[in-house]
Amino acid sequence: MYLECRMAKELMAEQPLATLGFREEHDKDENNNNNNVTDNTKNAREEENEKNGFVAGARRARQQHREMEESRRSRR
């Protein structure tokens, strides 16, 4: 409604809301069914990460550490 008001008052260019990422209600219901499968996969991944003590960025930090060690060895 906010964007439609802005378009009506010529505060922004008029364009279909679909091009701005908005969908009709019946499209949301169909996509919601597809999202349930994705959500289940995501929840399983989150549970596994929690069980294993996941720390964001740790994998990249280990990779950078290995690269730095290899760089030091090659300089010797």
Secondary structure, DSSP 8 states (H G I E B T S, - for coil): -HHHHHHHTTSS----GGGGT---HHHHHHHHHHHHHHHHHHHHHHHHHHHHT--TTHHHHHHHHHHHHHHHHHH-
